[in-house]
Amino acid sequence: MPQRQSYPTVSPESGSRILHVPFDVQAEPVHQQLLAWRERIGKVLDVVPTRAQIERPFRGRIDTYWLEELLFANVYTDALTLERSIARISQDNARSIAFHIVMDGDAATLVTRPGKRVDTPLDVGVLAVDFDQPLHVLRGACRHVTLFVPRTALQEVFPDPGTLHGRVLGANEPAAQLIRERLNVFAAHIPQMSLERAILRLREIVQLIVDAFGAQAGVRGSKPAVARAIAFNTARRFVQANLAESDLSPESVVESLGLSRATIYRMFQHEGGLHAYIRHLRLRAAADDLVRFPAAPIAEIAWSVGFNSASDFTRAFRRAYGFAPQEVRTYKDWFPGERLDADLQGLDLEEAALVRASWSGRPEGHRAA
């Protein structure tokens, strides 16, 4: 299996100084501004624009700072729809945990995860994202900070950092307010900081964020919290060790570990329950195997991750991710938004060519109608 790395894949050589990389689309022609932003962040996220958004002016700027194992990005964008699909995940190497902190502007954010459909926007202060899991985000115009953190930095509180995915600290929660205050000070002073001081301060902020999420999850701050953390870690490891067993179920976990149903439910409530957690891990493992073993039959992959039949697996995969398992193998940086071909008539030839060039060639059979 290819080694997976975190984003960025290679930290630039900066010696003892902080490497700062700014980017702004303001100088681009209007019809290229959003497309330029899409190209900039396209290594890890798909921007999902409409034709109307492409035609309008778009404001997007980012100041990125590399601080050893951490990446700090101070960002402003107009309203955006962002997506990280299971197909993209299975074929790239971005595996960090990212914390998105809304600093000012529109904090209303619609976050959708497989199996967790939400129609009401959340008032986001801090959003945790695992780049190893799918996500669809509709975000308003705002200034926000994004911190990319290696998974190993979080394992003292969250042995499985993936359980942070989709967790939110509300914009008005005291912890989120304190995190914003610290980040505002940090952003104002980082141009004058030494590398060592900046790393120290940013690690302190990351620890503050992790502690806040740990308290929210009930795994930080007291003896009962520590006991819950240990029990959760035991249950998680049991599930992962027995994932290929077709009889793995919430009932078998309860029986094997001697935990009550209520305890198990509370542990995995954020994931939609233990049954949903097991299904997610099976589908996620299958998505990787579909790419790693392109000649393996779908049925063989289904059985290897605990499904009883290829048809059950295909239905579960399509329900979770919106397309069939075999489509992961043909993924080539699909353009995940609405089909633009029908809208090109309103553009001149140069503009139409630009839009087509920006669309990275989702196979004809997979394009949205």
DADA-V192418 format. One record per residue. RES is the residue in one small letter. PSI is psi in whole degrees, -180 to 180 (NA if undefined). OMEGA is omega in degrees with one decimal (* if undefined). D_FIRST is the distance of its C-alpha to the first C-alpha in Angstrom with 1 decimal. Layout:
RES|PSI|OMEGA|D_FIRST ; RES|PSI|OMEGA|D_FIRST
//
This chain:
m|132|-178.4|0.0 ; p|145|178.5|3.8 ; q|134|179.4|6.4 ; r|137|-179.9|8.7 ; q|167|177.1|12.3 ; s|158|174.7|15.6 ; y|133|-1.9|18.3 ; p|151|-175.0|19.8 ; t|-33|177.6|17.0 ; v|124|176.6|19.5 ; s|128|-180.0|22.7 ; p|149|178.1|25.7 ; e|118|-177.9|27.7 ; s|2|-179.8|30.8 ; g|-128|-177.6|32.3 ; s|9|-179.5|34.5 ; r|163|175.7|35.2 ; i|127|176.9|33.6 ; l|122|-177.9|32.0 ; h|126|179.1|33.4 ; v|106|177.8|32.4 ; p|156|176.1|34.8 ; f|136|-179.0|34.5 ; d|138|-178.8|37.2 ; v|2|-172.4|37.8 ; q|-36|-176.2|41.5 ; a|-11|-179.1|42.3 ; e|152|170.6|40.6 ; p|150|-174.0|42.8 ; v|-46|-175.1|42.9 ; h|-3|177.0|41.0 ; q|-7|-172.3|38.1 ; q|-52|-179.4|37.8 ; l|-36|178.5|35.5 ; l|-36|177.0|33.4 ; a|-38|177.4|33.2 ; w|-42|178.3|31.9 ; r|-42|179.1|29.4 ; e|-37|-176.5|28.1 ; r|-46|-176.0|28.0 ; i|6|-173.7|25.8 ; g|-10|178.1|23.9 ; k|-25|-176.1|20.7 ; v|-22|-177.7|20.1 ; l|147|172.2|22.8 ; d|128|170.1|24.8 ; v|134|-175.6|28.5 ; v|88|-176.6|30.4 ; p|159|167.6|33.8 ; t|166|177.6|36.9 ; r|-39|-179.4|39.1 ; a|-39|178.6|41.8 ; q|-38|179.6|39.5 ; i|-36|-177.6|38.7 ; e|-24|-177.8|42.5 ; r|157|170.9|43.4 ; p|144|179.2|43.2 ; f|130|177.2|40.1 ; r|125|177.8|40.0 ; g|123|176.7|36.7 ; r|151|-177.7|36.3 ; i|136|171.1|33.8 ; d|113|-176.8|34.1 ; t|135|179.1|30.8 ; y|128|175.4|30.8 ; w|124|-178.7|28.0 ; l|80|-175.5|28.7 ; e|-114|-174.6|26.2 ; e|-6|-176.0|23.4 ; l|151|172.3|25.4 ; l|127|-179.3|26.2 ; f|123|-179.8|29.6 ; a|123|177.0|30.6 ; n|115|-163.5|34.2 ; v|143|162.9|34.4 ; y|134|170.1|37.1 ; t|154|165.8|36.6 ; d|179|-177.9|38.7 ; a|138|-176.1|37.6 ; l|151|165.6|34.1 ; t|127|-176.5|31.8 ; l|146|-178.2|28.2 ; e|140|169.8|25.2 ; r|107|-172.9|21.4 ; s|164|177.8|20.3 ; i|-31|177.7|17.3 ; a|-45|177.3|16.8 ; r|-45|-177.8|16.8 ; i|-41|-175.2|14.5 ; s|-15|-175.0|11.8 ; q|15|171.6|12.0 ; d|-175|-174.1|12.8 ; n|19|178.7|11.9 ; a|117|-174.6|15.1 ; r|14|178.5|14.7 ; s|167|162.5|18.1 ; i|133|178.7|21.0 ; a|141|173.5|23.9 ; f|120|177.4|27.6 ; h|119|-177.6|30.0 ; i|116|178.9|33.5 ; v|119|-174.7|36.4 ; m|-45|173.8|39.1 ; d|163|-174.8|41.8 ; g|-153|-175.6|42.5 ; d|110|-179.0|41.4 ; a|-8|-177.9|39.3 ; a|122|-175.4|39.1 ; t|128|176.1|35.5 ; l|116|-176.0|34.3 ; v|125|179.6|30.8 ; t|129|174.6|29.2 ; r|154|175.6|26.1 ; p|127|178.9|25.0 ; g|-1|-178.8|27.5 ; k|67|-178.8|29.6 ; r|126|179.9|32.0 ; v|126|-178.8|34.4 ; d|-7|-178.3|37.3 ; t|124|178.9|39.0 ; p|146|177.1|38.0 ; l|144|176.2|37.3 ; d|89|-167.0|39.2 ; v|127|166.1|36.3 ; g|-52|176.7|36.7 ; v|128|176.5|33.1 ; l|127|177.4|30.1 ; a|133|-178.1|26.8 ; v|128|172.5|23.7 ; d|116|-177.3|20.1 ; f|1|174.4|18.1 ; d|7|-178.3|15.3 ; q|149|-178.3|18.1 ; p|153|178.8|20.4 ; l|146|174.8|23.9 ; h|124|-172.9|27.0 ; v|129|171.4|29.7 ; l|113|-171.0|33.3 ; r|140|177.3|34.8 ; g|174|178.0|38.3 ; a|128|-177.3|39.5 ; c|161|166.0|39.0 ; r|133|-179.4|38.2 ; h|156|173.9|35.1 ; v|137|172.9|33.0 ; t|128|176.8|29.2 ; l|122|173.1|27.5 ; f|124|-173.1|23.8 ; v|133|176.5|22.9 ; p|147|-175.1|19.8 ; r|-35|-177.6|18.9 ; t|-25|-179.0|19.9 ; a|-11|-173.8|23.4 ; l|-5|-167.0|24.0 ; q|-14|175.5|22.9 ; e|-38|179.5|26.4 ; v|-41|-179.5|27.8 ; f|92|179.7|24.8 ; p|-35|172.0|22.3 ; d|93|-176.6|20.2 ; p|-20|178.9|20.8 ; g|-21|178.9|19.7 ; t|-8|174.1|23.1 ; l|-20|-169.7|24.8 ; h|125|177.4|23.7 ; g|-4|177.7|27.0 ; r|146|-175.2|29.3 ; v|134|163.9|32.4 ; l|123|-177.7|35.2 ; g|151|-175.8|38.3 ; a|-30|-176.6|40.0 ; n|3|177.2|43.2 ; e|142|-179.3|41.7 ; p|-39|-179.7|43.0 ; a|-43|179.6|39.5 ; a|-39|178.0|38.5 ; q|-42|178.6|41.8 ; l|-41|179.2|41.3 ; i|-42|177.3|37.8 ; r|-45|179.7|39.3 ; e|-46|-179.5|42.2 ; r|-41|-178.1|39.9 ; l|-35|176.8|37.8 ; n|-43|177.8|40.9 ; v|-45|-178.9|42.2 ; f|-47|-178.4|39.0 ; a|-36|-179.5|38.7 ; a|-30|-172.0|42.3 ; h|-11|-175.4|42.1 ; i|-33|178.5|38.7 ; p|-25|-178.8|40.2 ; q|-4|-174.7|42.5 ; m|153|166.9|40.1 ; s|161|178.8|38.7 ; l|-45|-177.4|35.0 ; e|-45|-178.9|35.4 ; r|-40|-179.8|37.6 ; a|-43|178.6|35.5 ; i|-45|-180.0|32.3 ; l|-48|-177.8|34.5 ; r|-40|-177.7|36.0 ; l|-36|175.9|32.8 ; r|-36|176.8|31.2 ; e|-41|179.0|34.4 ; i|-43|177.3|34.0 ; v|-43|179.1|30.4 ; q|-38|176.7|31.6 ; l|-42|178.8|34.5 ; i|-47|-178.1|32.2 ; v|-41|178.4|30.0 ; d|-38|179.2|33.2 ; a|-44|177.6|34.6 ; f|-34|177.3|31.7 ; g|-42|176.9|31.7 ; a|-41|178.8|35.4 ; q|-40|-178.2|35.0 ; a|-6|179.0|32.4 ; g|26|-179.4|34.8 ; v|18|-176.7|32.5 ; r|133|166.0|34.4 ; g|-9|-179.5|37.9 ; s|168|178.1|39.6 ; k|-45|175.6|39.3 ; p|-36|179.2|38.8 ; a|-41|177.7|36.0 ; v|-42|178.5|34.3 ; a|-41|177.9|34.8 ; r|-40|-179.9|33.3 ; a|-42|179.1|30.2 ; i|-45|179.9|29.8 ; a|-40|178.8|30.3 ; f|-43|179.4|27.8 ; n|-38|177.6|25.1 ; t|-45|179.6|26.0 ; a|-42|-179.9|25.8 ; r|-45|-179.5|22.5 ; r|-37|178.5|20.9 ; f|-44|179.7|22.7 ; v|-47|-177.9|21.4 ; q|-37|-179.1|17.7 ; a|-25|-175.3|18.3 ; n|19|-173.8|20.1 ; l|-35|-177.0|18.3 ; a|-9|179.9|18.0 ; e|122|-176.0|21.7 ; s|-23|-179.2|23.8 ; d|8|174.7|26.7 ; l|127|-176.5|25.0 ; s|167|174.4|27.5 ; p|-37|-179.5|29.5 ; e|-42|-178.9|32.2 ; s|-32|176.8|30.0 ; v|-46|178.0|28.7 ; v|-46|-177.9|32.4 ; e|-42|-175.5|33.5 ; s|-34|-175.0|30.9 ; l|-8|178.6|31.3 ; g|28|178.4|35.0 ; l|154|179.0|34.7 ; s|158|177.6|37.0 ; r|-41|-178.5|36.0 ; a|-41|178.9|37.5 ; t|-46|179.1|35.4 ; i|-43|-179.4|32.1 ; y|-46|-179.1|33.2 ; r|-38|-179.9|34.0 ; m|-42|-172.9|30.7 ; f|22|-177.9|28.7 ; q|-41|-179.4|31.4 ; h|-31|179.8|29.6 ; e|2|-177.9|26.8 ; g|13|-178.7|29.5 ; g|164|-177.0|29.7 ; l|-38|178.9|27.5 ; h|-44|178.8|27.2 ; a|-37|179.0|25.9 ; y|-45|178.2|23.4 ; i|-46|-179.6|22.1 ; r|-43|179.4|22.0 ; h|-46|-179.2|20.2 ; l|-39|179.0|17.3 ; r|-45|-179.3|17.1 ; l|-38|-179.9|17.2 ; r|-43|177.3|14.7 ; a|-40|179.9|12.1 ; a|-40|179.4|13.4 ; a|-41|176.2|13.1 ; d|-45|-177.1|9.3 ; d|-31|177.7|9.3 ; l|-34|179.2|12.0 ; v|-40|-177.8|10.1 ; r|-35|-176.5|7.0 ; f|75|-172.6|9.8 ; p|-20|-179.9|12.8 ; a|-7|-177.2|15.1 ; a|135|177.4|14.9 ; p|149|179.2|18.2 ; i|-41|-178.1|18.5 ; a|-39|-179.4|20.4 ; e|-42|178.1|17.8 ; i|-40|179.0|15.3 ; a|-47|-179.3|18.3 ; w|-36|-175.8|19.3 ; s|-21|179.0|15.9 ; v|15|169.8|16.3 ; g|4|176.1|20.0 ; f|148|-176.9|21.9 ; n|-20|-179.1|24.9 ; s|158|177.9|24.9 ; a|-35|-178.6|23.3 ; s|-41|176.5|26.3 ; d|-43|179.9|26.0 ; f|-47|-178.1|22.4 ; t|-42|178.5|23.4 ; r|-45|-179.1|26.4 ; a|-40|-179.5|24.5 ; f|-47|-179.7|21.8 ; r|-40|179.2|24.6 ; r|-38|-177.6|26.8 ; a|-41|-168.6|24.2 ; y|-11|174.2|22.9 ; g|3|176.0|25.6 ; f|169|-174.7|24.0 ; a|156|-178.7|22.7 ; p|-42|-176.1|19.1 ; q|-20|-179.7|19.1 ; e|-24|176.7|20.2 ; v|-34|-177.5|16.8 ; r|-20|-178.7|15.8 ; t|6|-178.7|18.8 ; y|127|176.7|18.6 ; k|66|-178.3|19.7 ; d|52|177.8|20.9 ; w|147|168.8|23.5 ; f|113|-168.8|26.7 ; p|1|-177.7|26.9 ; g|-165|-179.7|30.7 ; e|156|179.9|33.7 ; r|129|-175.6|34.2 ; l|-17|-174.0|36.2 ; d|-43|-176.2|37.5 ; a|-17|-176.6|40.5 ; d|-1|-174.8|41.4 ; l|-13|-176.6|41.5 ; q|-27|-178.2|45.1 ; g|-2|-178.0|46.3 ; l|155|173.1|44.8 ; d|175|-172.9|46.1 ; l|-40|-179.1|44.3 ; e|-43|179.5|42.8 ; e|-42|-180.0|41.6 ; a|-41|178.2|40.2 ; a|-37|179.4|38.3 ; l|-44|179.7|36.9 ; v|-44|179.4|35.7 ; r|-40|-179.9|34.1 ; a|-30|-179.0|32.4 ; s|-20|-179.2|30.9 ; w|118|-164.8|29.6 ; s|20|165.7|26.3 ; g|47|172.7|26.7 ; r|133|-176.5|25.6 ; p|143|-172.2|26.2 ; e|-39|-177.3|29.9 ; g|-12|-176.1|29.3 ; h|-2|-177.0|27.4 ; r|146|179.8|29.9 ; a|139|-179.9|31.9 ; a|NA|*|35.5
//
